[in-house]
Amino acid sequence: MSEAHTTEHDDGSHESLIKTPTQLIWTVVAAFVVPVVLIILLVNFVVSADKPGAGSSSLDAEAVARRIMPVGMVELRDAASAGALKTGEQVYTERCSACHAAGVAGAPKFGDAAAWAPRITAGYEALLSSALKGKGAMAAQGGGDLSDPEIGRAVVYMANGGGAKFEEPKAPQPPASAPQ
């Protein structure tokens, strides 16, 4: 036969780190115990976090109501019962003068007859519609929460300042009560 197959021992490069039965037992025990201990410590860490429990203030009715409060509110109000309507000058001073006093973003300046003339010829209804719905950079109702008659009064005030002869809108009449 050939001499390629020899029965000589290797030089010891394939020996195990575990040489005695005691070392084997300790290795097997450590392979099971260490992961179990790590899992127990991890579960303990997760469970022991500060969490509000029964009796804490996070479960009070007020705290719950704050968390489930709606994002927006709808308020219905009657213009006649909301109190006295503002005059056109008051609305102009409060909302409109920021842009119309200086002519910001193409807004016609108050008292500028040349700028107001084409708008006045369109009529009161067209001016009121633009003011209520918004036009160009102007937000609807000038960005305020005013009633339609108050916006109408401001439109008349500004248009009349530019040379129009519009009549100021009247306050809405309360609905007639039903006969008893």
SVG drawing of the C-alpha trace seen along z (x, -y; Angstrom):
<svg xmlns="http://www.w3.org/2000/svg" viewBox="-102 -110 107 112">
<polyline fill="none" stroke="black" stroke-width="0.4" points="0.0,0.0 0.9,-3.6 2.4,-5.4 -0.1,-8.3 -2.1,-6.8 -0.1,-6.9 -1.3,-6.0 0.7,-8.7 -1.0,-11.1 -1.6,-14.7 0.4,-17.5 -2.4,-18.3 -4.1,-21.1 -7.6,-19.6 -7.8,-19.3 -10.9,-20.7 -10.7,-23.4 -12.7,-21.1 -10.3,-18.5 -12.0,-17.1 -15.6,-16.0 -15.8,-18.7 -15.1,-21.4 -17.8,-19.8 -20.4,-20.0 -19.6,-23.6 -19.8,-24.6 -23.2,-22.9 -24.6,-24.5 -23.4,-27.9 -24.9,-27.5 -28.3,-27.1 -28.1,-29.4 -26.6,-32.5 -29.3,-33.0 -32.1,-32.3 -30.6,-34.8 -30.3,-37.4 -33.9,-36.9 -35.1,-37.3 -33.2,-40.5 -34.5,-41.9 -38.1,-41.1 -37.6,-42.6 -36.2,-45.8 -39.2,-46.1 -41.9,-45.4 -40.5,-47.6 -40.7,-50.9 -42.7,-53.7 -46.2,-53.4 -49.2,-55.2 -51.5,-52.8 -54.9,-52.8 -55.2,-55.7 -52.9,-58.0 -53.9,-61.3 -53.7,-60.1 -57.0,-58.3 -58.9,-61.2 -62.0,-62.2 -60.4,-65.6 -57.2,-64.1 -59.1,-61.6 -61.4,-64.5 -58.3,-66.5 -56.8,-63.5 -60.0,-62.9 -61.0,-66.5 -62.0,-67.2 -59.6,-69.2 -62.2,-71.8 -65.4,-73.2 -68.5,-74.4 -70.3,-77.4 -73.7,-78.3 -74.8,-81.8 -77.7,-84.0 -76.4,-87.4 -79.4,-89.2 -78.9,-87.7 -75.1,-88.0 -75.3,-91.6 -74.9,-94.9 -73.4,-94.7 -70.1,-96.6 -70.1,-99.6 -68.4,-99.6 -65.6,-101.8 -65.1,-99.5 -64.7,-96.5 -62.5,-98.4 -60.2,-99.5 -60.2,-96.0 -59.7,-93.8 -59.4,-95.7 -57.1,-98.6 -54.0,-96.3 -54.1,-95.9 -56.4,-98.6 -54.7,-101.5 -51.4,-100.9 -52.6,-99.0 -50.8,-95.8 -50.9,-93.0 -53.0,-95.0 -55.7,-96.0 -57.3,-99.3 -56.4,-102.0 -59.1,-103.5 -60.2,-106.8 -58.5,-106.2 -61.4,-106.9 -59.4,-105.8 -58.7,-102.4 -62.3,-101.9 -64.1,-103.1 -64.0,-99.8 -65.0,-97.9 -67.9,-100.3 -69.3,-99.9 -69.4,-96.2 -71.9,-96.9 -72.4,-96.3 -73.3,-92.6 -70.0,-91.9 -68.0,-93.7 -69.8,-91.9 -69.2,-88.5 -65.5,-89.2 -65.3,-90.2 -67.2,-87.2 -65.5,-84.6 -62.0,-86.2 -60.2,-87.5 -56.5,-87.4 -54.5,-87.5 -57.5,-88.5 -58.9,-85.7 -62.6,-85.1 -64.2,-87.7 -60.8,-89.4 -59.6,-86.5 -62.0,-87.3 -65.1,-85.7 -67.5,-88.5 -71.1,-88.2 -72.2,-88.9 -74.0,-92.2 -70.8,-93.4 -68.7,-92.6 -71.3,-94.3 -71.1,-97.4 -67.3,-97.4 -67.6,-97.1 -70.1,-100.0 -67.7,-102.1 -64.7,-101.5 -66.6,-101.9 -68.3,-105.1 -64.8,-106.3 -63.8,-105.8 -66.8,-107.7 -69.7,-105.2 -73.1,-106.1 -74.2,-102.6 -76.6,-102.3 -75.4,-100.6 -77.0,-97.2 -79.5,-96.9 -79.2,-94.6 -81.1,-91.4 -84.5,-91.2 -85.1,-88.4 -87.4,-85.7 -91.1,-86.3 -92.3,-84.0 -95.0,-81.5 -98.5,-82.4 -99.6,-80.8"/>
</svg>
